[in-house]
Amino acid sequence: MPIVLDAMGSDDCPKPEIEAAKIAAATLNEKIYLVGNRDVIFQNASEQDFSGLPIEIVHAADILEMGEKAVKSAQQKPNNSMAVGLQLVKDGAAGGFITAGNTGAAMFNSLRKLGRIPNVARPALTTRFPIRTGFCTVLDIGANADCRPEYLLQFALMGSAYASKMNKIDQPRVGLLNNGEEPGKGNELVRNTYALLADSGLNFIGNVEAKDVFAGKADVVVADGFTGNVFLKTSEAVAKLLVDFLKESLMSSPKTKIGAFLTKDALKATKAKLDPNVIGAAPLLGIDGLSFVGHGRSDSTALVNGIKLVKEAIELDLLSVLRETIQEKLS
């Protein structure tokens, strides 16, 4: 199925999106709908740039600016690139959608165009998080700041299904992010959620602290969107800080520069594991369609990796798996 790429999403749009569309179309054997304001796109590219490639430019007159209020701007600009792109998914013309635009606007437009999977109260923004043993699935990372225990139960069900299908993990271990491991620890939300997860039929291993996440204790980590977002952004900032400190130390003397040269391959591999661009995009699990959101700072590499993730989700029929899981557990 073709994939929709929002051309007006990233901080530097549409340049990274144009480049990503060209790379993905040439290497993935997939048709790409590049959706955005045609005039802006062709201020940065020519018809010849897309010649011979399975790329179709779809015009969307309205542009959502990153600094605008998400819901209000989406309502005032109904022909924005997200809405037009998601309509292609709704109509069955495309299998999935990806944007590097405002997360709130992506959520609002996805809900408006595609709706929720039946019995899902709130979709959750989900990511593959680098840990010692590989990756774990963390949700919610910012879509829902205020949550109820039943929302976190739904996040756990969808996160477990996602990890099982996309990460090929049998019976994923589900942990509840908390400030302590004991069942009685945490605020009221966490304590009440613990009881629901313990009775969910999932492979629930209990509360996990941040250190347990990095150690690879859980395959799926569940949190409300406020906590999950703080956890994610703090982790990204610390990773960057450590890399910057290491660069400074390795460049501080002739001797350390020699060491840097001898270990450059190992350092590159380590940096790649911590680079958000490698993940590419995060799915909005619970939306009744495949909708993915990348970082606003996404470059063409990040967007191509995000397109690859959407392609994988389409091929593995992730949406059907999520629908069946929710239907079985919550109907």
Stockholm file with secondary structure:
# STOCKHOLM 1.0

chainA/1-331         MPIVLDAMGSDDCPKPEIEAAKIAAATLNEKIYLVGNRDVIFQNASEQDFSGLPIEIVHAADILEMGEKAVKSAQQKPNNSMAVGLQLVKDGAAGGFITAGNTGAAMFNSLRKLGRIPNVARPALTTRFPIRTGFCTVLDIGANADCRPEYLLQFALMGSAYASKMNKIDQPRVGLLNNGEEPGKGNELVRNTYALLADSGLNFIGNVEAKDVFAGKADVVVADGFTGNVFLKTSEAVAKLLVDFLKESLMSSPKTKIGAFLTKDALKATKAKLDPNVIGAAPLLGIDGLSFVGHGRSDSTALVNGIKLVKEAIELDLLSVLRETIQEKLS
#=GR chainA/1-331 SS CCEEEETTCSTTTTHHHHHHHHHHHHHSCCCEEEEECHHHHTTSCCGGGGTTSSEEEEECCBCCCTTSCHHHHHHHCTTBHHHHHHHHHHTTSCSEEEECSCHHHHHHHHHHHHCBCTTCSSCEEEEEEEETTEEEEEECSSSCSSCCHHHHHHHHHHHHHHHHHHSCCSSCEEEEECSCSSTTCSCHHHHHHHHHHHTSSSEEEEEECHHHHHHTCCSEEECCHHHHHHHHHHHHHHHHHHHHHHHHHHTSSHHHHHHHHHTHHHHHHHHHHHCHHHHCCEEEETBSSCEEECCTTCCHHHHHHHHHHHHHHHHTTHHHHHHHHHHHHHC
#=GC SS_cons         CCEEEETTCSTTTTHHHHHHHHHHHHHSCCCEEEEECHHHHTTSCCGGGGTTSSEEEEECCBCCCTTSCHHHHHHHCTTBHHHHHHHHHHTTSCSEEEECSCHHHHHHHHHHHHCBCTTCSSCEEEEEEEETTEEEEEECSSSCSSCCHHHHHHHHHHHHHHHHHHSCCSSCEEEEECSCSSTTCSCHHHHHHHHHHHTSSSEEEEEECHHHHHHTCCSEEECCHHHHHHHHHHHHHHHHHHHHHHHHHHTSSHHHHHHHHHTHHHHHHHHHHHCHHHHCCEEEETBSSCEEECCTTCCHHHHHHHHHHHHHHHHTTHHHHHHHHHHHHHC
//
